[in-house]
């Protein structure tokens, strides 16, 4: 498949099949690079779009993507953890809590 190349001194066409195999590399500014990427994406068959979409997401937001795809880990609570949660819940019910502002006043000086 041939795509119209961006203006360059030595080429008017780029052979898409040569790009990955031979590492064709033109010195393009960022606008030209974006245009070339758009042309390559437009040339992809629909069944390959998901792979490119996923790759681009990882490149743009690697941490968000990793967190979104991570499996949910559900650990069983130990009897000690359950008791601690029950104690803290009871303390809150009795109004025995420390506000965020109080913590800041005490520790941030």
PDB file as gemmi writes it, atoms N, CA and C in Angstrom:
CRYST1    1.000    1.000    1.000  90.00  90.00  90.00 P 1                      
ATOM      1  N   UNK A   1       0.857  -1.172   0.000  1.00  0.00           N  
ATOM      2  CA  UNK A   1       0.000   0.000   0.000  1.00  0.00           C  
ATOM      3  C   UNK A   1       0.899   1.230   0.000  1.00  0.00           C  
ATOM      4  N   UNK A   2       0.528   2.198  -0.788  1.00  0.00           N  
ATOM      5  CA  UNK A   2       1.319   3.427  -0.866  1.00  0.00           C  
ATOM      6  C   UNK A   2       0.477   4.580  -0.340  1.00  0.00           C  
ATOM      7  N   UNK A   3       1.123   5.401   0.464  1.00  0.00           N  
ATOM      8  CA  UNK A   3       0.474   6.596   0.998  1.00  0.00           C  
ATOM      9  C   UNK A   3       1.199   7.817   0.487  1.00  0.00           C  
ATOM     10  N   UNK A   4       0.492   8.897   0.263  1.00  0.00           N  
ATOM     11  CA  UNK A   4       1.197  10.116  -0.110  1.00  0.00           C  
ATOM     12  C   UNK A   4       2.077  10.553   1.049  1.00  0.00           C  
ATOM     13  N   UNK A   5       3.310  10.798   0.763  1.00  0.00           N  
ATOM     14  CA  UNK A   5       4.241  11.222   1.803  1.00  0.00           C  
ATOM     15  C   UNK A   5       4.116  12.718   2.025  1.00  0.00           C  
ATOM     16  N   UNK A   6       4.594  13.113   3.163  1.00  0.00           N  
ATOM     17  CA  UNK A   6       4.677  14.542   3.416  1.00  0.00           C  
ATOM     18  C   UNK A   6       5.834  15.079   2.592  1.00  0.00           C  
ATOM     19  N   UNK A   7       5.813  16.357   2.305  1.00  0.00           N  
ATOM     20  CA  UNK A   7       6.835  16.927   1.436  1.00  0.00           C  
ATOM     21  C   UNK A   7       8.224  16.693   2.015  1.00  0.00           C  
ATOM     22  N   UNK A   8       9.085  16.194   1.195  1.00  0.00           N  
ATOM     23  CA  UNK A   8      10.481  16.019   1.595  1.00  0.00           C  
ATOM     24  C   UNK A   8      11.340  16.238   0.357  1.00  0.00           C  
ATOM     25  N   UNK A   9      12.603  16.423   0.564  1.00  0.00           N  
ATOM     26  CA  UNK A   9      13.501  16.700  -0.555  1.00  0.00           C  
ATOM     27  C   UNK A   9      13.767  15.476  -1.415  1.00  0.00           C  
ATOM     28  N   UNK A  10      13.605  14.276  -0.845  1.00  0.00           N  
ATOM     29  CA  UNK A  10      14.037  13.098  -1.575  1.00  0.00           C  
ATOM     30  C   UNK A  10      12.952  12.070  -1.821  1.00  0.00           C  
ATOM     31  N   UNK A  11      11.714  12.347  -1.395  1.00  0.00           N  
ATOM     32  CA  UNK A  11      10.683  11.326  -1.589  1.00  0.00           C  
ATOM     33  C   UNK A  11       9.321  11.972  -1.752  1.00  0.00           C  
ATOM     34  N   UNK A  12       8.520  11.379  -2.619  1.00  0.00           N  
ATOM     35  CA  UNK A  12       7.146  11.861  -2.746  1.00  0.00           C  
ATOM     36  C   UNK A  12       6.154  10.800  -2.312  1.00  0.00           C  
ATOM     37  N   UNK A  13       6.622   9.554  -2.156  1.00  0.00           N  
ATOM     38  CA  UNK A  13       5.743   8.473  -1.718  1.00  0.00           C  
ATOM     39  C   UNK A  13       6.477   7.650  -0.658  1.00  0.00           C  
ATOM     40  N   UNK A  14       5.704   7.095   0.264  1.00  0.00           N  
ATOM     41  CA  UNK A  14       6.259   6.183   1.259  1.00  0.00           C  
ATOM     42  C   UNK A  14       5.569   4.845   1.078  1.00  0.00           C  
ATOM     43  N   UNK A  15       6.322   3.810   1.008  1.00  0.00           N  
ATOM     44  CA  UNK A  15       5.779   2.465   0.943  1.00  0.00           C  
ATOM     45  C   UNK A  15       5.524   2.024   2.377  1.00  0.00           C  
ATOM     46  N   UNK A  16       4.245   1.894   2.768  1.00  0.00           N  
ATOM     47  CA  UNK A  16       3.896   1.583   4.149  1.00  0.00           C  
ATOM     48  C   UNK A  16       4.528   0.273   4.587  1.00  0.00           C  
ATOM     49  N   UNK A  17       4.572  -0.718   3.717  1.00  0.00           N  
ATOM     50  CA  UNK A  17       5.125  -2.008   4.111  1.00  0.00           C  
ATOM     51  C   UNK A  17       6.615  -1.912   4.419  1.00  0.00           C  
ATOM     52  N   UNK A  18       7.307  -0.892   3.948  1.00  0.00           N  
ATOM     53  CA  UNK A  18       8.732  -0.748   4.223  1.00  0.00           C  
ATOM     54  C   UNK A  18       9.006  -0.091   5.582  1.00  0.00           C  
ATOM     55  N   UNK A  19       8.037   0.586   6.147  1.00  0.00           N  
ATOM     56  CA  UNK A  19       8.299   1.334   7.373  1.00  0.00           C  
ATOM     57  C   UNK A  19       8.818   0.452   8.507  1.00  0.00           C  
ATOM     58  N   UNK A  20       8.098  -0.591   8.916  1.00  0.00           N  
ATOM     59  CA  UNK A  20       8.632  -1.369  10.026  1.00  0.00           C  
ATOM     60  C   UNK A  20       9.794  -2.262   9.617  1.00  0.00           C  
ATOM     61  N   UNK A  21       9.730  -2.850   8.420  1.00  0.00           N  
ATOM     62  CA  UNK A  21      10.730  -3.826   8.014  1.00  0.00           C  
ATOM     63  C   UNK A  21      12.106  -3.200   7.826  1.00  0.00           C  
ATOM     64  N   UNK A  22      12.175  -2.057   7.181  1.00  0.00           N  
ATOM     65  CA  UNK A  22      13.468  -1.473   6.869  1.00  0.00           C  
ATOM     66  C   UNK A  22      13.771  -0.247   7.717  1.00  0.00           C  
ATOM     67  N   UNK A  23      12.877   0.097   8.629  1.00  0.00           N  
ATOM     68  CA  UNK A  23      13.114   1.230   9.506  1.00  0.00           C  
ATOM     69  C   UNK A  23      13.254   2.537   8.760  1.00  0.00           C  
ATOM     70  N   UNK A  24      12.441   2.764   7.728  1.00  0.00           N  
ATOM     71  CA  UNK A  24      12.502   4.005   6.980  1.00  0.00           C  
ATOM     72  C   UNK A  24      12.321   5.157   7.942  1.00  0.00           C  
ATOM     73  N   UNK A  25      13.209   6.112   7.905  1.00  0.00           N  
ATOM     74  CA  UNK A  25      13.150   7.216   8.853  1.00  0.00           C  
ATOM     75  C   UNK A  25      13.420   8.513   8.129  1.00  0.00           C  
ATOM     76  N   UNK A  26      12.408   9.350   8.058  1.00  0.00           N  
ATOM     77  CA  UNK A  26      12.602  10.677   7.501  1.00  0.00           C  
ATOM     78  C   UNK A  26      12.685  11.636   8.671  1.00  0.00           C  
ATOM     79  N   UNK A  27      13.466  12.667   8.528  1.00  0.00           N  
ATOM     80  CA  UNK A  27      13.514  13.672   9.567  1.00  0.00           C  
ATOM     81  C   UNK A  27      12.301  14.567   9.402  1.00  0.00           C  
ATOM     82  N   UNK A  28      11.316  14.370  10.276  1.00  0.00           N  
ATOM     83  CA  UNK A  28      10.072  15.114  10.199  1.00  0.00           C  
ATOM     84  C   UNK A  28       9.930  15.976  11.435  1.00  0.00           C  
ATOM     85  N   UNK A  29       9.324  17.141  11.273  1.00  0.00           N  
ATOM     86  CA  UNK A  29       9.005  17.920  12.462  1.00  0.00           C  
ATOM     87  C   UNK A  29       7.783  17.289  13.112  1.00  0.00           C  
ATOM     88  N   UNK A  30       7.416  17.758  14.303  1.00  0.00           N  
ATOM     89  CA  UNK A  30       6.337  17.099  15.042  1.00  0.00           C  
ATOM     90  C   UNK A  30       5.001  17.160  14.311  1.00  0.00           C  
ATOM     91  N   UNK A  31       4.717  18.231  13.607  1.00  0.00           N  
ATOM     92  CA  UNK A  31       3.454  18.319  12.854  1.00  0.00           C  
ATOM     93  C   UNK A  31       3.445  17.273  11.745  1.00  0.00           C  
ATOM     94  N   UNK A  32       4.537  17.161  11.027  1.00  0.00           N  
ATOM     95  CA  UNK A  32       4.624  16.162   9.962  1.00  0.00           C  
ATOM     96  C   UNK A  32       4.537  14.752  10.538  1.00  0.00           C  
ATOM     97  N   UNK A  33       5.168  14.527  11.694  1.00  0.00           N  
ATOM     98  CA  UNK A  33       5.106  13.206  12.311  1.00  0.00           C  
ATOM     99  C   UNK A  33       3.668  12.859  12.679  1.00  0.00           C  
ATOM    100  N   UNK A  34       2.945  13.806  13.255  1.00  0.00           N  
ATOM    101  CA  UNK A  34       1.542  13.559  13.610  1.00  0.00           C  
ATOM    102  C   UNK A  34       0.719  13.246  12.361  1.00  0.00           C  
ATOM    103  N   UNK A  35       0.943  13.996  11.297  1.00  0.00           N  
ATOM    104  CA  UNK A  35       0.207  13.756  10.055  1.00  0.00           C  
ATOM    105  C   UNK A  35       0.520  12.367   9.512  1.00  0.00           C  
ATOM    106  N   UNK A  36       1.792  11.981   9.575  1.00  0.00           N  
ATOM    107  CA  UNK A  36       2.192  10.666   9.077  1.00  0.00           C  
ATOM    108  C   UNK A  36       1.556   9.553   9.917  1.00  0.00           C  
ATOM    109  N   UNK A  37       1.523   9.746  11.240  1.00  0.00           N  
ATOM    110  CA  UNK A  37       0.890   8.754  12.115  1.00  0.00           C  
ATOM    111  C   UNK A  37      -0.593   8.627  11.783  1.00  0.00           C  
ATOM    112  N   UNK A  38      -1.252   9.749  11.553  1.00  0.00           N  
ATOM    113  CA  UNK A  38      -2.673   9.707  11.178  1.00  0.00           C  
ATOM    114  C   UNK A  38      -2.868   8.945   9.871  1.00  0.00           C  
ATOM    115  N   UNK A  39      -2.006   9.159   8.916  1.00  0.00           N  
ATOM    116  CA  UNK A  39      -2.113   8.436   7.645  1.00  0.00           C  
ATOM    117  C   UNK A  39      -1.934   6.933   7.852  1.00  0.00           C  
ATOM    118  N   UNK A  40      -0.961   6.573   8.682  1.00  0.00           N  
ATOM    119  CA  UNK A  40      -0.731   5.146   8.941  1.00  0.00           C  
ATOM    120  C   UNK A  40      -1.919   4.517   9.657  1.00  0.00           C  
ATOM    121  N   UNK A  41      -2.475   5.221  10.632  1.00  0.00           N  
ATOM    122  CA  UNK A  41      -3.642   4.692  11.348  1.00  0.00           C  
ATOM    123  C   UNK A  41      -4.824   4.541  10.398  1.00  0.00           C  
ATOM    124  N   UNK A  42      -5.029   5.528   9.535  1.00  0.00           N  
ATOM    125  CA  UNK A  42      -6.134   5.457   8.571  1.00  0.00           C  
ATOM    126  C   UNK A  42      -5.973   4.279   7.617  1.00  0.00           C  
ATOM    127  N   UNK A  43      -4.741   3.836   7.395  1.00  0.00           N  
ATOM    128  CA  UNK A  43      -4.492   2.734   6.471  1.00  0.00           C  
ATOM    129  C   UNK A  43      -4.682   1.360   7.117  1.00  0.00           C  
ATOM    130  N   UNK A  44      -4.827   1.316   8.440  1.00  0.00           N  
ATOM    131  CA  UNK A  44      -4.969   0.037   9.139  1.00  0.00           C  
ATOM    132  C   UNK A  44      -6.329  -0.602   8.891  1.00  0.00           C  
ATOM    133  N   UNK A  45      -6.354  -1.926   8.832  1.00  0.00           N  
ATOM    134  CA  UNK A  45      -7.648  -2.609   8.790  1.00  0.00           C  
ATOM    135  C   UNK A  45      -8.328  -2.465  10.158  1.00  0.00           C  
ATOM    136  N   UNK A  46      -9.652  -2.478  10.166  1.00  0.00           N  
ATOM    137  CA  UNK A  46     -10.403  -2.245  11.399  1.00  0.00           C  
ATOM    138  C   UNK A  46     -10.033  -3.218  12.516  1.00  0.00           C  
ATOM    139  N   UNK A  47      -9.741  -4.464  12.186  1.00  0.00           N  
ATOM    140  CA  UNK A  47      -9.472  -5.437  13.246  1.00  0.00           C  
ATOM    141  C   UNK A  47      -8.155  -5.160  13.979  1.00  0.00           C  
ATOM    142  N   UNK A  48      -7.302  -4.291  13.456  1.00  0.00           N  
ATOM    143  CA  UNK A  48      -6.056  -3.945  14.137  1.00  0.00           C  
ATOM    144  C   UNK A  48      -6.168  -2.636  14.935  1.00  0.00           C  
ATOM    145  N   UNK A  49      -7.289  -1.955  14.818  1.00  0.00           N  
ATOM    146  CA  UNK A  49      -7.455  -0.671  15.520  1.00  0.00           C  
ATOM    147  C   UNK A  49      -7.438  -0.829  17.034  1.00  0.00           C  
ATOM    148  N   UNK A  50      -8.011  -1.923  17.558  1.00  0.00           N  
ATOM    149  CA  UNK A  50      -8.026  -2.125  19.005  1.00  0.00           C  
ATOM    150  C   UNK A  50      -6.609  -2.182  19.570  1.00  0.00           C  
ATOM    151  N   UNK A  51      -5.728  -2.892  18.873  1.00  0.00           N  
ATOM    152  CA  UNK A  51      -4.342  -3.008  19.340  1.00  0.00           C  
ATOM    153  C   UNK A  51      -3.658  -1.646  19.356  1.00  0.00           C  
ATOM    154  N   UNK A  52      -3.867  -0.859  18.313  1.00  0.00           N  
ATOM    155  CA  UNK A  52      -3.260   0.472  18.247  1.00  0.00           C  
ATOM    156  C   UNK A  52      -3.865   1.379  19.307  1.00  0.00           C  
ATOM    157  N   UNK A  53      -5.175   1.284  19.494  1.00  0.00           N  
ATOM    158  CA  UNK A  53      -5.850   2.093  20.514  1.00  0.00           C  
ATOM    159  C   UNK A  53      -5.265   1.790  21.895  1.00  0.00           C  
ATOM    160  N   UNK A  54      -5.111   0.515  22.211  1.00  0.00           N  
ATOM    161  CA  UNK A  54      -4.555   0.120  23.505  1.00  0.00           C  
ATOM    162  C   UNK A  54      -3.123   0.613  23.665  1.00  0.00           C  
ATOM    163  N   UNK A  55      -2.328   0.476  22.619  1.00  0.00           N  
ATOM    164  CA  UNK A  55      -0.940   0.932  22.663  1.00  0.00           C  
ATOM    165  C   UNK A  55      -0.858   2.436  22.886  1.00  0.00           C  
ATOM    166  N   UNK A  56      -1.672   3.184  22.178  1.00  0.00           N  
ATOM    167  CA  UNK A  56      -1.662   4.637  22.337  1.00  0.00           C  
ATOM    168  C   UNK A  56      -2.104   5.039  23.740  1.00  0.00           C  
ATOM    169  N   UNK A  57      -3.091   4.343  24.291  1.00  0.00           N  
ATOM    170  CA  UNK A  57      -3.516   4.635  25.664  1.00  0.00           C  
ATOM    171  C   UNK A  57      -2.375   4.430  26.645  1.00  0.00           C  
ATOM    172  N   UNK A  58      -1.631   3.344  26.473  1.00  0.00           N  
ATOM    173  CA  UNK A  58      -0.506   3.064  27.369  1.00  0.00           C  
ATOM    174  C   UNK A  58       0.562   4.136  27.233  1.00  0.00           C  
ATOM    175  N   UNK A  59       0.810   4.570  26.009  1.00  0.00           N  
ATOM    176  CA  UNK A  59       1.831   5.602  25.801  1.00  0.00           C  
ATOM    177  C   UNK A  59       1.421   6.939  26.401  1.00  0.00           C  
ATOM    178  N   UNK A  60       0.137   7.261  26.326  1.00  0.00           N  
ATOM    179  CA  UNK A  60      -0.342   8.550  26.822  1.00  0.00           C  
ATOM    180  C   UNK A  60      -0.510   8.529  28.336  1.00  0.00           C  
ATOM    181  N   UNK A  61      -1.108   7.494  28.867  1.00  0.00           N  
ATOM    182  CA  UNK A  61      -1.415   7.401  30.299  1.00  0.00           C  
ATOM    183  C   UNK A  61      -1.019   6.030  30.830  1.00  0.00           C  
ATOM    184  N   UNK A  62       0.277   5.749  30.974  1.00  0.00           N  
ATOM    185  CA  UNK A  62       0.675   4.396  31.370  1.00  0.00           C  
ATOM    186  C   UNK A  62       0.162   3.977  32.746  1.00  0.00           C  
ATOM    187  N   UNK A  63       0.210   4.863  33.748  1.00  0.00           N  
ATOM    188  CA  UNK A  63      -0.227   4.473  35.087  1.00  0.00           C  
ATOM    189  C   UNK A  63      -1.734   4.266  35.137  1.00  0.00           C  
ATOM    190  N   UNK A  64      -2.495   5.196  34.564  1.00  0.00           N  
ATOM    191  CA  UNK A  64      -3.951   5.062  34.574  1.00  0.00           C  
ATOM    192  C   UNK A  64      -4.381   3.779  33.881  1.00  0.00           C  
ATOM    193  N   UNK A  65      -3.762   3.494  32.771  1.00  0.00           N  
ATOM    194  CA  UNK A  65      -4.105   2.280  32.022  1.00  0.00           C  
ATOM    195  C   UNK A  65      -3.785   1.032  32.838  1.00  0.00           C  
ATOM    196  N   UNK A  66      -2.610   1.025  33.469  1.00  0.00           N  
ATOM    197  CA  UNK A  66      -2.217  -0.134  34.270  1.00  0.00           C  
ATOM    198  C   UNK A  66      -3.174  -0.352  35.431  1.00  0.00           C  
ATOM    199  N   UNK A  67      -3.546   0.737  36.103  1.00  0.00           N  
ATOM    200  CA  UNK A  67      -4.466   0.618  37.230  1.00  0.00           C  
ATOM    201  C   UNK A  67      -5.841   0.148  36.772  1.00  0.00           C  
ATOM    202  N   UNK A  68      -6.291   0.666  35.647  1.00  0.00           N  
ATOM    203  CA  UNK A  68      -7.612   0.280  35.141  1.00  0.00           C  
ATOM    204  C   UNK A  68      -7.654  -1.196  34.751  1.00  0.00           C  
ATOM    205  N   UNK A  69      -6.553  -1.720  34.277  1.00  0.00           N  
ATOM    206  CA  UNK A  69      -6.517  -3.105  33.814  1.00  0.00           C  
ATOM    207  C   UNK A  69      -6.123  -4.092  34.916  1.00  0.00           C  
ATOM    208  N   UNK A  70      -5.689  -3.592  36.074  1.00  0.00           N  
ATOM    209  CA  UNK A  70      -5.238  -4.478  37.151  1.00  0.00           C  
ATOM    210  C   UNK A  70      -6.427  -5.239  37.737  1.00  0.00           C  
ATOM    211  N   UNK A  71      -6.209  -6.504  38.040  1.00  0.00           N  
ATOM    212  CA  UNK A  71      -7.297  -7.270  38.650  1.00  0.00           C  
ATOM    213  C   UNK A  71      -7.552  -6.777  40.078  1.00  0.00           C  
ATOM    214  N   UNK A  72      -8.786  -6.882  40.504  1.00  0.00           N  
ATOM    215  CA  UNK A  72      -9.138  -6.487  41.864  1.00  0.00           C  
ATOM    216  C   UNK A  72      -8.650  -7.582  42.807  1.00  0.00           C  
ATOM    217  N   UNK A  73      -7.894  -7.168  43.800  1.00  0.00           N  
ATOM    218  CA  UNK A  73      -7.405  -8.135  44.774  1.00  0.00           C  
ATOM    219  C   UNK A  73      -8.311  -8.087  45.992  1.00  0.00           C  
ATOM    220  N   UNK A  74      -8.883  -9.200  46.310  1.00  0.00           N  
ATOM    221  CA  UNK A  74      -9.746  -9.282  47.472  1.00  0.00           C  
ATOM    222  C   UNK A  74      -9.130 -10.253  48.471  1.00  0.00           C  
ATOM    223  N   UNK A  75      -8.659  -9.692  49.578  1.00  0.00           N  
ATOM    224  CA  UNK A  75      -8.087 -10.519  50.623  1.00  0.00           C  
ATOM    225  C   UNK A  75      -9.145 -10.779  51.685  1.00  0.00           C  
ATOM    226  N   UNK A  76      -9.054 -11.930  52.282  1.00  0.00           N  
ATOM    227  CA  UNK A  76      -9.953 -12.228  53.390  1.00  0.00           C  
ATOM    228  C   UNK A  76      -9.443 -11.479  54.608  1.00  0.00           C  
ATOM    229  N   UNK A  77     -10.378 -10.890  55.356  1.00  0.00           N  
ATOM    230  CA  UNK A  77      -9.999 -10.177  56.564  1.00  0.00           C  
ATOM    231  C   UNK A  77      -9.728 -11.173  57.686  1.00  0.00           C  
ATOM    232  N   UNK A  78      -8.654 -10.908  58.407  1.00  0.00           N  
ATOM    233  CA  UNK A  78      -8.337 -11.750  59.564  1.00  0.00           C  
ATOM    234  C   UNK A  78      -9.257 -11.357  60.719  1.00  0.00           C  
ATOM    235  N   UNK A  79      -9.400 -12.214  61.690  1.00  0.00           N  
ATOM    236  CA  UNK A  79     -10.206 -11.847  62.862  1.00  0.00           C  
ATOM    237  C   UNK A  79      -9.683 -10.587  63.561  1.00  0.00           C  
ATOM    238  N   UNK A  80      -8.366 -10.405  63.568  1.00  0.00           N  
ATOM    239  CA  UNK A  80      -7.777  -9.218  64.188  1.00  0.00           C  
ATOM    240  C   UNK A  80      -8.162  -7.950  63.414  1.00  0.00           C  
ATOM    241  N   UNK A  81      -8.140  -8.024  62.104  1.00  0.00           N  
ATOM    242  CA  UNK A  81      -8.504  -6.865  61.287  1.00  0.00           C  
ATOM    243  C   UNK A  81      -9.977  -6.522  61.470  1.00  0.00           C  
ATOM    244  N   UNK A  82     -10.824  -7.534  61.533  1.00  0.00           N  
ATOM    245  CA  UNK A  82     -12.263  -7.309  61.744  1.00  0.00           C  
ATOM    246  C   UNK A  82     -12.497  -6.641  63.095  1.00  0.00           C  
ATOM    247  N   UNK A  83     -11.805  -7.114  64.134  1.00  0.00           N  
ATOM    248  CA  UNK A  83     -11.937  -6.519  65.468  1.00  0.00           C  
ATOM    249  C   UNK A  83     -11.488  -5.064  65.462  1.00  0.00           C  
ATOM    250  N   UNK A  84     -10.375  -4.766  64.773  1.00  0.00           N  
ATOM    251  CA  UNK A  84      -9.873  -3.389  64.697  1.00  0.00           C  
ATOM    252  C   UNK A  84     -10.863  -2.494  63.961  1.00  0.00           C  
ATOM    253  N   UNK A  85     -11.449  -2.984  62.895  1.00  0.00           N  
ATOM    254  CA  UNK A  85     -12.452  -2.200  62.159  1.00  0.00           C  
ATOM    255  C   UNK A  85     -13.687  -1.934  63.019  1.00  0.00           C  
ATOM    256  N   UNK A  86     -14.109  -2.942  63.755  1.00  0.00           N  
ATOM    257  CA  UNK A  86     -15.268  -2.772  64.645  1.00  0.00           C  
ATOM    258  C   UNK A  86     -14.977  -1.748  65.742  1.00  0.00           C  
ATOM    259  N   UNK A  87     -13.759  -1.792  66.314  1.00  0.00           N  
ATOM    260  CA  UNK A  87     -13.384  -0.816  67.343  1.00  0.00           C  
ATOM    261  C   UNK A  87     -13.376   0.601  66.785  1.00  0.00           C  
ATOM    262  N   UNK A  88     -12.808   0.767  65.604  1.00  0.00           N  
ATOM    263  CA  UNK A  88     -12.735   2.114  65.025  1.00  0.00           C  
ATOM    264  C   UNK A  88     -14.125   2.627  64.657  1.00  0.00           C  
ATOM    265  N   UNK A  89     -14.987   1.752  64.182  1.00  0.00           N  
ATOM    266  CA  UNK A  89     -16.353   2.154  63.850  1.00  0.00           C  
ATOM    267  C   UNK A  89     -17.100   2.590  65.112  1.00  0.00           C  
ATOM    268  N   UNK A  90     -16.898   1.855  66.198  1.00  0.00           N  
ATOM    269  CA  UNK A  90     -17.546   2.213  67.466  1.00  0.00           C  
ATOM    270  C   UNK A  90     -17.027   3.558  67.977  1.00  0.00           C  
ATOM    271  N   UNK A  91     -15.730   3.800  67.832  1.00  0.00           N  
ATOM    272  CA  UNK A  91     -15.162   5.090  68.244  1.00  0.00           C  
ATOM    273  C   UNK A  91     -15.790   6.235  67.453  1.00  0.00           C  
ATOM    274  N   UNK A  92     -15.952   6.050  66.163  1.00  0.00           N  
ATOM    275  CA  UNK A  92     -16.585   7.088  65.339  1.00  0.00           C  
ATOM    276  C   UNK A  92     -18.023   7.318  65.779  1.00  0.00           C  
ATOM    277  N   UNK A  93     -18.743   6.232  66.072  1.00  0.00           N  
ATOM    278  CA  UNK A  93     -20.132   6.354  66.521  1.00  0.00           C  
ATOM    279  C   UNK A  93     -20.229   7.147  67.829  1.00  0.00           C  
ATOM    280  N   UNK A  94     -19.214   7.010  68.688  1.00  0.00           N  
ATOM    281  CA  UNK A  94     -19.208   7.723  69.966  1.00  0.00           C  
ATOM    282  C   UNK A  94     -18.656   9.146  69.828  1.00  0.00           C  
ATOM    283  N   UNK A  95     -18.263   9.530  68.610  1.00  0.00           N  
ATOM    284  CA  UNK A  95     -17.718  10.871  68.395  1.00  0.00           C  
ATOM    285  C   UNK A  95     -16.263  10.998  68.823  1.00  0.00           C  
ATOM    286  N   UNK A  96     -15.600   9.888  68.988  1.00  0.00           N  
ATOM    287  CA  UNK A  96     -14.191   9.879  69.400  1.00  0.00           C  
ATOM    288  C   UNK A  96     -13.299   9.861  68.163  1.00  0.00           C  
ATOM    289  N   UNK A  97     -13.286  10.967  67.467  1.00  0.00           N  
ATOM    290  CA  UNK A  97     -12.459  11.043  66.266  1.00  0.00           C  
ATOM    291  C   UNK A  97     -11.653  12.333  66.287  1.00  0.00           C  
ATOM    292  N   UNK A  98     -10.661  12.388  65.455  1.00  0.00           N  
ATOM    293  CA  UNK A  98      -9.820  13.577  65.328  1.00  0.00           C  
ATOM    294  C   UNK A  98     -10.006  14.094  63.905  1.00  0.00           C  
ATOM    295  N   UNK A  99     -10.346  15.367  63.786  1.00  0.00           N  
ATOM    296  CA  UNK A  99     -10.583  15.932  62.458  1.00  0.00           C  
ATOM    297  C   UNK A  99      -9.265  16.135  61.709  1.00  0.00           C  
ATOM    298  N   UNK A 100      -9.390  16.269  60.429  1.00  0.00           N  
ATOM    299  CA  UNK A 100      -8.226  16.521  59.591  1.00  0.00           C  
ATOM    300  C   UNK A 100      -7.540  17.821  60.013  1.00  0.00           C  
ATOM    301  N   UNK A 101      -8.326  18.821  60.326  1.00  0.00           N  
ATOM    302  CA  UNK A 101      -7.774  20.111  60.749  1.00  0.00           C  
ATOM    303  C   UNK A 101      -6.957  19.961  62.022  1.00  0.00           C  
ATOM    304  N   UNK A 102      -7.454  19.144  62.975  1.00  0.00           N  
ATOM    305  CA  UNK A 102      -6.716  18.933  64.224  1.00  0.00           C  
ATOM    306  C   UNK A 102      -5.380  18.235  63.960  1.00  0.00           C  
ATOM    307  N   UNK A 103      -5.395  17.272  63.078  1.00  0.00           N  
ATOM    308  CA  UNK A 103      -4.153  16.569  62.723  1.00  0.00           C  
ATOM    309  C   UNK A 103      -3.164  17.557  62.118  1.00  0.00           C  
ATOM    310  N   UNK A 104      -3.636  18.398  61.199  1.00  0.00           N  
ATOM    311  CA  UNK A 104      -2.748  19.376  60.577  1.00  0.00           C  
ATOM    312  C   UNK A 104      -2.180  20.337  61.608  1.00  0.00           C  
ATOM    313  N   UNK A 105      -3.011  20.798  62.524  1.00  0.00           N  
ATOM    314  CA  UNK A 105      -2.530  21.720  63.553  1.00  0.00           C  
ATOM    315  C   UNK A 105      -1.445  21.075  64.397  1.00  0.00           C  
ATOM    316  N   UNK A 106      -1.611  19.800  64.688  1.00  0.00           N  
ATOM    317  CA  UNK A 106      -0.651  19.127  65.556  1.00  0.00           C  
ATOM    318  C   UNK A 106       0.659  18.779  64.854  1.00  0.00           C  
ATOM    319  N   UNK A 107       0.571  18.350  63.586  1.00  0.00           N  
ATOM    320  CA  UNK A 107       1.772  17.829  62.914  1.00  0.00           C  
ATOM    321  C   UNK A 107       2.402  18.790  61.908  1.00  0.00           C  
ATOM    322  N   UNK A 108       1.676  19.788  61.451  1.00  0.00           N  
ATOM    323  CA  UNK A 108       2.235  20.717  60.464  1.00  0.00           C  
ATOM    324  C   UNK A 108       2.453  22.055  61.168  1.00  0.00           C  
ATOM    325  N   UNK A 109       3.671  22.309  61.505  1.00  0.00           N  
ATOM    326  CA  UNK A 109       4.001  23.555  62.208  1.00  0.00           C  
ATOM    327  C   UNK A 109       5.056  24.298  61.482  1.00  0.00           C  
TER     328      UNK A 109                                                      
END                                                                             
